[in-house]
Amino acid sequence: MKLIFTAFCLSLLSSCADYEYTLNDRPILVRKPVSVEVTVIDPNLSLCLTETLKIQNHTNIGDLEILDCSFAGIKTLDGLEQFQGLMRVKLNGNKLSDIGALLSLGVLSVADLDNNDNIPCEQLAALEGYIGKGLTHSRECRS
């Protein structure tokens, strides 16, 4: 029974990051922090990416498939093209005026850009041609 209780406690504690667990002063579980260098121009996008990578326990930017940075105050996506594993992005409610970086994501299939009324119409049309019905956006765009 003690073994089951100990295993249960360890499984609960293993979800916490950046801790070292010891038994009789010997490490039994060491959680290292996610150390992924995120280099994008927009500080709000950088913060969202860093937090997402940490929460999802990714150590490689290519492993990130889903990104939700809704209502984060993001103005530019410059640098996002390095995240080539992104399949789904949720960027609604930001201040985007250029979505060119999304056009270079090879496996992107879903993009929510609703409530970003300053995106150029031609970029939205290009992205819609690329991912089709996977694109959600405002009716307003910049011509």
N, C-alpha and C positions, 0 to 999 in steps of 0.2 A: 504494500500500500504506500509506503514511504517513497518507493521508486517511482510510482505513478504520480504521486503528488509533486516530487522533484521534477520529473519530466514535464508536467503540466506548467509548473512555475517557470521553468526554463523556456518553454515555448511562448509563454506570455511575455517574458522579459526580452526574448529575442527580437520582438518587433520594435524595441527601442533602439535608436541609433547612437553611435558614439560612446558606447559603454564597454567596459571589460568586466566579465563575471568570473569570479574565482571561487574555488572550493579548496579549503585548507591552504590558502595563499598561493594556489596554482591556477593560472588562467585556464578556464574551460571554454570560454566564448569571448572572442574579441571582435567587436564591431568597429570597423574603420569608417571614418566619414567619407562620403562620396567626394572624390576630388576630380571634378571635371571642369576644365577651363572653358568658360562660355565667353566668346568674344563677339558681341553684337553691339551696335552703336547705341541703341535706345536703352537707357538705364532701367526702364520699367519692364521691357522685354527681357533684359538680362536677369533681373530679379525673378521674374516668372519662370524662366527657363531653369535657373539655378535651383529654385524651390521644387519645381516639377521633377527634375533629375534626382534630387535628394529624396523626395517622397517616394518616387518609384524605384529607388535604389539602383539607378543606372550608373555605370562607370564609363560608358562610352556614348558619345552623343549620337552615334549611328543607331543605337538601340531605342531611342525615343520614337514612339509611334503615334502617341496621342498627346496633344497639347491644348490645354484650356487656359487661355489668358484673357478671358472676358472682362470687360470693364476695368482694365489695368492702366489706362492712360497711355497706351502705346501709340507713338506717332510714326515710327518707321520700322520696317521689318528687315532692314539691311543687316546681313550676317546670318539670317535664318536659313539661307541656302546650304549651309554646312550641315544641317540636320536632315540628311537625305533619307532617313528612315520614317519621316513623318507621313502618316497616312490620313490623319484627321486633325484639323486645327479648328479651334473655336476662338475667334478674335472679335466677337461682337461687342459693340459698345465702346470701341476705342476711338482714336483720332487719326486713323490711317489715311494717308494721301497717296501711297504708292504700295502696290502689292506685287511688284515684279519678282521679289524673292520666292513667292509661292509658285510662280511659273517654272521654276527650276527644280522643284521637288518631284523627283521621278515617280514616286508611288502615292502621291497625294490623291485621295479619292473623295474627301469630304472637307469642305471649308465653310464655316459660318462667319460671314462678314457683315451681318445685319447691324444697323445703326452706325455705319461708317459712311457718311454721305459725301465725303470728299475724295473718294477713290475715282480715278479716271475711268470713264465709260469703256474705253478701248481695252483697258486691263481687265475689267470685269468680263467683257465679251471674250477675251482670249482665255481667261481662266474657265469660263463656262464651256468654251469649246474643248478645253482640256479635261475637265472633270464632269461635265454635264450636269445632271440633276443633283449631284453632290454639293452644289454651290447654293448657299443661302445668302442673299444680300438685300440691302435696301433698294427701293425703287429709284431713289435719288442717286445720281453719280455726277462727277464733274466732266463736262465735255471739253 
